[in-house]
Amino acid sequence: MSKNKPVGGFESAGPDSRMWGKSAGLPGPYPVICHLLDAAAVAGALWDAVLSDRMRTRIAGAMGVSEAEGEARKMVMLWAGLHDIGKISLHFQQQVAGEFAKLMGDPAYAEDNPAAKRSGYLRHETATHWGLVEFFKQCGYPLHKPVRKSPAHQIAQLLGGHHGCFAPALQVKEINNPSGYQPALGTAEGWRDQRLAHAHAVRRTVGAGKPLESVLPGELAVVIAGLVVVADWLASQVDVIEPRMPGEDWKTGDSELAEHFETAAEAASGWVREAGLGQAAFPAKHFTQQFPFPPNKLQADVAEYLPRVVRGPGLLLVTAPTGDGKTETALHAASVIAGASGASGVYFALPTMATADAMFTRVRRFAEDNVEGDRALTLLHSMAWLSPDYAPGEGATDGSAVLADTEAGQWLRTGRRGLLAPLANGTVDQALTGVLPVRYGFLRLFGLSNKVLVVDEAHAYGPWMHSLLVRLLEWLGAFGAPVVLLSATLTGKAASSLVDAYRRGAGFREPSAVEPCYPGWLFVDAGSGEVSTPREVGSSRARTLRLETRQVHWDVRDQGVARKPGRQGRREALREILAPVTAEGGCVLVCCTTVDEAQRTYRYLRSVLPELAARDGGLRLLHSRYPAHERQRITTECETTYGKPADDTAAATPRAGSILVATQIVEQSLDLDFDLIVSDLAPLAQLLQRAGRGKRHARPNRPAWTGEAAEPRMIVLDPLDDEGRVAAPRSWGTVYDVSLLRRTSLLLAGQSSGAVEVPGDVQELVDDVYADDFGAGLETAAAAELDRMDAERIASEAAEEQMAEITVIPAPCDVVDDLSELSERSFVVSDDLLTIRLGADSGRAVCVFERENGWSLDPGHDVPLPSAAANRDEIALIMRHTVPLPGRWLAGRTDENTVPKAWRDRPLLTDLALLRMRRDGDQWTGRLGERQLMYSNVGISEN
């Protein structure tokens, strides 16, 4: 077989139109050359519509060509047009028997080599990688040793990753004889000849002539790979292909190919626009033009001084107490930085699905009032499609509407495309997954590469997620993508690690030793690496937090109270604290550590406060273990009852007495306002977050028993063990680190005045709780015990950080040699360990209730269980009734917990656990493996 046929041998050879590229959903096969040219045309439209001027200039510079003359655009179009060259291979073509028979009748393709017929299946994207290196070498792309540093190999590998994973780098011997090592490429001469003929035809048609002379930086390779994937997806739509299918007598001469390409190029911008892709524009507006209220001190300071330090992309770090308007600060700052840097969108990332849902309407309202250009908005998390605020509007579901508003059409709502929208709002997991070696992870990075990423609650992540955020910031620094980090409680050490990660990505490796002001902000310039002098900003809501602690025996599960005389039990303490609510009114939050304890606390309060419990809304319970529709209903009720008053009249109207028993889900990003906070012991940062829900809004008529009207009050319940020592109850498991609990308890005990000035004392307290010399004043035994707890915490944090280090993709500066490192790591990591939140709920179940006429999704109403789940409405109905459950519960599922057979081909339903609930007296019970569960008005609980 000839291995090095000269370039000239292919200049006049035409592609064989019998080589098909698409057939599913079409009236016949679509020639692969047509699809290649369509993809090239779309890539050109994406280059124009999606990439910023700054990114196009960077790519052109890395290519060594002129962006102004269009050479970089042509080169990217050529590459996109080569992505499916691997479909010209024996194994791919034989998938359509009739067309394959035509090829087998041609001696050029007939296979006499038995190895080609018996070899394992070769994916066509892998065939692209193997089949293109020779072409690029013929075009003048250098190929030398080591192969992985060669442009000819890098671009072949890049294009071979268009289905989401990059294959390992090839060896020289494999490049020299690809069909010898991969017989499924086709060992007959015609297969290789046609791959080269198609590739040269695309090159001639597109007009790309200059070769790439050096490898691309890792971050630019990711941008181009993402653009190629999107071009392929847009060009693969049936409604794009079907009107363009050539007739049976269509020829593949240069004039016919040029005509097909020109027609595609004229239509491609419309395909891009109809998909909702493009660039949002952020006109310069003052804060008062963006929002219907005057700025507070933080907002005013950022609005005045940020424009003075922003010269381009960079990172803004804002630290301020809860309730100080960080959301509006971030949206205004994002528009300022986007305008200065040319960023073309925003992704607002939040810790949880609930907080993302709550933020969605605020981001949409801001976009409608302050963003121009392309502004399709997506909501991103696993249950987003069930959100009523995200339901597609009239005419948007078919993906055909030209989007001129903030509503994202079906194309952007499908699969992994949400981060491609100009504007997006969702959970932080969606962004962090971009730095995990998962399929299409690089597409998430592409989606973020020219957006302003806003990360709310940046302090709220443990070592694992913090490590992922550090790596993501390195990539964003390399892209030159702006970032806004918001935090209520962030240590100086954590702040430095985030700032330095962004600076490293931007090319500045020396540490910065950041010392953030609280409240205040600083800006890191991506172009110079300069960190602005932190600006300390006074709070418009400076307050004194009245904080008291009560040491209580932990009798959550007991029927009695304290086991020893003189020691108050938790139940007795709650009854005493909450007794005035019934007679004197007031809204109180009782924050529990676990769902089980929240449920038990709620039941107890119902029994001891029957008059309050009998009132509508007098006693509420909120946690994660409700069906999705029920949790959404309760959350909405809470936001109405405890949220910001609509006007001055509403603020002045006394609220009826009400208690909300909840878990930690209320402490982040939900705008709730209580007269008193009662919380179980938690690490200091979490306690301060919860305290931020105390007297959050101006209400002049608060009940006198809750303290001074303007001073929030918080009571922390310190758990005692049988020996009278503060100790985390065994039922808490690993929810919180025991050394942080001990440190927090000791720190609060040392606050003799019981007053915490907010924000004045907050940063010092947060830093103190982590201080290395914290135990210096303790007695010898207590100090030794704290040292033991600290050692366990440090070891656990180190283990999580090490796990993140061996799991995450490399930093951008380390990716140039081999793109496969974006898809795999040398350490074999299970899917469980790739879960973003270690220890989080890892699965969902759906309860079905036995009724006389069959199974129902609702215990109180006849909502028949869909047997087939044949359409979107039925799937949505099922998913609205699902409940998140701990992974340890789901691990024990049995055949009885398996979903109906008809559901198993539905990706959203196949992994659900089915809980068959049967009436047992006045309650519903069912089994999940060996575990007995109960369903009631407190959600799912363990019997």
Secondary structure, DSSP 8 states (H G I E B T S, - for coil): --S---THHHHS----TTSEEE-TTSSS-EEHHHHHHHHHHHHHHHHHHTS-HHHHHHHHHHHTS-TTTTHHHHHHHHHHHTTTGGGSSHHHHTTSHHHHHHHHTSTTT----HHHHHS----HHHHHHHHHHHHHHHTT----SSGGG-HHHHHHHHHHTTTS-------HHHHHSHHHH-GGG-SSHHHHHHHHHHHHHHHHHHT--S---S---HHHHHHHHHHHHHHHHHHT-HHHHGGG---TT---SHHHHHHHHHHHHHHHHHHHHHHT-S-EE-----HHHHSSS---HHHHHHHHHHHHH-SSSEEEEEE--TTS-HHHHHHHHHHHHHHHHT---EEEEESSHHHHHHHHHHHHHHHHHH-EES--EEEESTTGGG-GGG---TTTTTS-S---SSB--HHHHSTT-GGGSSEEEEEHHHHHGGGSS-TTHHHHHHHHTTSEEEESSTTS--HHHHHHHHHHHHHHHHHT--EEEEESS--HHHHHHHHHHHHHHTT--S-------SSEEEEEETTT--B---EE---TT-EEEEEEEEEEE--TT-SS--SSTT--BHHHHHHHHHHHHHHH--EEEEE-SSHHHHHHHHHHHHHH-HHHHHSTTSEEEE-S-S-HHHHHHHHHHHHHHHS--SSHHHHHS----EEEEE-GGGSSS----BSEEEEE---HHHHHHHHTTBS-S--TT--GGG--TTS-EEEEEEEE-TTS-B---GGGTTSS-HHHHHHHHHHHHT-TT-EEEETTTHHHHHHHHT-TTGGGGS-HHHHHHHHHHHHHHHHHHHHHHHHHHHHS---GGG-TT-GGGGT--SS---TGGG-SSTTS--EEEEEEEEETTEEES-SSS--B--SS--SHHHHHHHHHTEEEE-HHHHTT--GGGS--GGGTTSTTTTT-EEEEEEEETTEEEEEETTEEEEEETTEEEE-
